[in-house]
Amino acid sequence: MKEVDFYILSKDDVESTMVFVCKLSEKAYKMKKSINILTPNHSFSEKLSELLWGFKKESFLPNTIKISKEKELSNSISITHNGDLLNDSDVLINLSDQDLDNYMRANRLIEIIPNNEELKKQARIKYKEYKESNYDVRSHNIK
């Protein structure tokens, strides 16, 4: 059964969201999981990529911004804003508002929800849809 985790953040700013994504990515990367990150736009992808490369002084998280169907490095995190470019992965971190029914090729989907009432409302709809599709859905409040 596919897993879906909703992480509801205590803050509503882009920087906090990106830092949290880096933390999740680092954890999955250390577990040798393949990771896709779906972003809202190319500019966001570029900023996140830069943050991942310099996330910690003592280490970095290798990543590529995927803009075509070309194969990326096998041991790097793949970032894109185009759902059509997603490939199979262990983990898909969704930062976009795209409908993921066609892209659910990951074993685990992570939905990041900033502390914003409109985004929470949208997340509740997604939560219900995933539940109805028999996914194993969990929710986590992040302080």
Buried (B, 14 or more C-beta within 10 A) or exposed (E): EBBBBBBBBEBEEBEBBBBBBBEBBBEBBEEEBBBBBBBBEBEBBBBBBEBBEEBEEEEEBEBBBBEEEEEBEEEBBBBBBBBEBBBEBBBBBBBBEBEBEEBBBBBBBBBBBBBBEEBBEBBEEBBEBBEEEEBEBEBEEBE
